[in-house]
Amino acid sequence: MLNGKITFFLESTPDVESALYNCALVNPKAFEKLKKVAHSQLELEKNRFVVRVEQVILVLMVNASVQDETIICIPAVLRSKLNKSTGSIVQVELVDSSSKFDQANEICITLDRWSPNQKNLLTLDKETLISTIKTKVLANIVQKNQILALGYDQITLPGTVTELFASKRNLERAIINSTTKISLQTKNNKIFLSGEDALFNTTFNFDQLGIGGLQKEYEEIFRRAFISRTVSAQLMNEIGIDPVRGLLLYGLPGTGKTLIARKIGQALNVKNIKVINGPEILNKYVGESEKNIRELFCEAESDYKKYGLKSPLHIIIFDEIDAICKQRGSSSASTGVNDSVVNQLLSKIDGVEQLNNILLIGITNRYDMLDDALLRPGRFEVHVPIKLPDTNGRYEILMIHTSTMRKNNRLDASVDLKMIAETTVNYTGAELAGLVRSAASYALRRSANMDNTTNTNPKVDEKNVKLTFLDFELALNEVTPAFGVPHEQIKQYLKYDFIMYSNEYVEVLNNLETMVLNLCHKTGILSVLLHGLPGNGKTSFAIWLALKVQFPFLRVIRNTDYIGSSQNMKILQISEIFSEAYNSEKSVIVLDDIEQIVEYSPLGPVYSNTILQGLTGLITTPPPKNHSLLIIATTSRVNCLQELWMTDSFTTDVRTKGISDYSELVKTIESYFTKNQFRLEEIKQIADICFENYKCREIPIKKLFYALEMVLAEKKKKSGDTSSYSTLHKNAYVNCLKAFNII
């Protein structure tokens, strides 16, 4: 006995139950001796006191099961802190704890196994375990990284205190009281926490998932696929429903389907997650593909047999599921492997032995190719379309991809992300990420000392690297949306400036713009048939009109794009273009020379009924709600379409006329040539020749442009100087016009 201290022999706890208190234990007589020599003392709660054993602070309990008053019993997890073995001599004294320790508001305990070789799955009810911990460890002093001995249904396991909070401060040591919140987690894949909120990690936060513009989709996924798994099995039995076993994410490439599935895996407190790329299932040997499907379900089946309704959740993610689950009978292969794989998967999902401990997540860009039986309730019953992000969604995505540069002051104040979000209509999340990378490359290039392109080791002024609005403007020209306007393709249709040579064109354009604004917004669809003689500029007018309405999605369908395709493949590819258009809020589709697309020939007449019926259906089918679709078709054989009863499928038809008036001709030629190339006298001379000798009632504008190009080439040839042009003889103009059968 020295300076308020008493010497004890160190021993282990009398039994497992007493070890779960995570306290030092002494005989009642030994405790009376401690009180007599103590300078001060303070009872914590329920006959618990604070002692100093050597230099380590512990909580002391009086326990009659300790027979010898010279012994202090300490569990193994606490003896390791003392670095003492049983039988050692230790000095113990009571300590005043009134002002030294804070009360813990929250602690986080990470569960593990005593032996890493234990392979059997351990399922723990989270609420029951927390209640047990509070009963045993109440009024204990715990510190960060301390290992506690925990008990559950005659099983002991170690738990490490990984986080400790008190009054919003992260502490090293605090006292657990009745109001302390205890959070449990596990890093051991053989420990499963069942219970009310055990499905999601304790750190789960939607805002930290790093996905922008998909909050509605996440809420739908949680409501339909996960909320039924966060409640007790008893409640589900009382309601009388089974949890959802299948979830399908579909949409355009780059919209974030795979990213969502990956983030779901991170958010869930589930260790049994398998990510399978569709083609990985397929095998060249007979029966091996089906075997691969069966093996995916083996662990889930085994756990369900052992634990029944308390079995842990198994998640299987099928990326590119359309590769293995095509519509049965659609493949021409003689092996029938595709059909067998689908049959095997269907039997595993809800066959004779149904499993409620699995959740399948399918990801596909080709929803239309999947087998219908796979999509019914009980299988992949939750279908979540992942659409193109709207303005707010694009802003969220841009904020995510620029968060690091903003945090490190690498984004200039001139960059307006909201303006960029408004500009990038129909950009996918992947394309917005590419846009930021492209802008960063321009910023790095601007800060690099590169006098020429052969310098492979440029010096970058790293201190001054900042992304400016100009970098994003350059990137916008470089990174264009796949579901936007194909500018390179459009250029070939607009080689010449569109000339409004007739007042009729102005009137037609105004009428069509009004129809687009009114009719298209009310019914969702407007279809226009442009017809006229060949060379009257129908295609150019269609493209010009499509650009005029400023819809973000534009596609041009031509018969030449499907050379070599069968009729079925041709209408399938056209249908895919319409499906892409439905994903955009505002879309334009141009059907150029529609009589050629339906393969019409006057000899017979002959046409493709498959394409005709399919195309007619697509033209008359409205897009999804709140979406607008403008269809512009062109034809030089309107009488053929009338024979096929196809003209009735269009909302309106417009006849495009050629040049039939002298003033129209002069205006067209004036607009084509620059002031330095032709004088007004020459322009009138060409117009006079045309109207004196023209063969047809209307002059096709396309042929006139070809003839004027030839005239300009002759003038350049004669002058030999592009800056000034010589006057041609009248015969030269006549020859150029005759070459294109205008006169």
Number of C-alpha atoms within 10 A of each C-alpha: 13 10 9 18 20 19 16 21 16 21 22 20 22 16 10 15 14 19 25 21 24 26 26 28 29 25 20 18 14 19 17 12 15 20 14 10 16 17 14 13 17 14 15 20 11 9 12 19 24 25 22 16 22 13 12 12 18 22 24 27 22 19 17 13 14 19 13 14 16 15 21 25 25 25 23 20 15 20 18 12 13 16 7 15 13 14 12 10 16 18 17 23 24 26 21 16 17 12 6 9 12 17 18 26 20 20 23 19 22 18 22 18 17 12 9 9 7 10 11 8 16 17 15 16 15 18 18 13 17 16 11 16 19 19 13 18 22 20 23 23 23 23 18 19 16 17 23 25 22 22 20 14 9 7 9 16 16 19 23 19 20 16 17 23 21 18 11 10 10 14 17 14 20 23 21 22 19 13 12 17 15 18 19 21 22 20 12 15 13 18 21 27 23 23 18 15 17 22 21 19 17 15 11 13 10 13 9 10 15 14 20 20 22 19 13 10 16 15 13 14 19 14 11 16 19 19 14 17 23 14 16 15 17 10 11 14 10 8 9 8 10 14 19 23 24 25 22 23 24 23 20 21 19 19 23 24 23 21 14 20 19 14 14 16 20 16 19 18 23 21 19 17 17 14 14 16 15 19 15 13 18 19 14 8 8 10 13 15 21 20 15 16 17 15 11 18 18 11 12 21 21 12 18 20 12 12 13 14 16 19 22 26 23 21 24 19 24 25 22 19 23 21 19 24 22 22 18 19 11 11 13 7 9 6 10 12 22 21 18 17 25 21 16 17 20 16 14 18 22 14 11 8 10 15 21 22 21 24 23 20 22 24 25 23 19 17 20 14 16 19 19 13 14 20 17 13 12 16 21 22 17 21 18 17 16 22 21 25 24 20 20 14 19 27 22 22 25 21 18 16 21 18 14 12 15 16 9 9 13 19 19 14 12 10 16 12 18 15 11 19 22 13 13 22 21 25 26 25 24 14 18 24 17 17 27 19 17 19 23 22 15 19 20 19 15 17 18 16 14 15 8 8 7 8 10 8 9 15 12 15 12 10 8 12 19 22 26 19 18 14 21 24 14 14 20 19 9 13 19 19 20 15 23 19 22 15 10 8 11 17 11 10 15 14 9 12 10 14 15 15 20 18 10 12 16 12 11 14 16 12 11 19 15 12 15 20 13 13 16 19 16 13 15 21 24 26 22 21 23 23 23 19 18 16 17 23 22 27 23 21 22 24 22 16 16 23 16 11 16 13 19 21 26 25 23 20 17 16 16 9 11 16 9 9 11 10 16 11 13 20 22 14 14 18 16 14 17 20 15 15 25 19 21 26 21 24 28 29 23 23 23 21 20 24 23 17 22 23 15 20 13 8 7 7 9 11 18 14 14 13 20 20 13 17 20 16 13 18 23 16 13 17 22 14 10 11 20 26 29 23 23 27 25 27 23 21 17 21 12 17 17 11 10 15 11 17 18 13 16 17 16 15 17 14 18 19 20 23 19 15 14 14 13 18 25 20 17 22 22 16 15 18 15 10 10 9 17 19 13 11 9 17 17 18 13 19 19 15 16 21 18 9 13 16 12 12 11 15 24 20 20 17 19 23 16 14 22 18 15 19 20 18 11 19 21 17 13 13 14 12 11 10 9 12 18 15 14 15 9 12 10 15 22 18 15 21 24 15 14 15 15 20 18
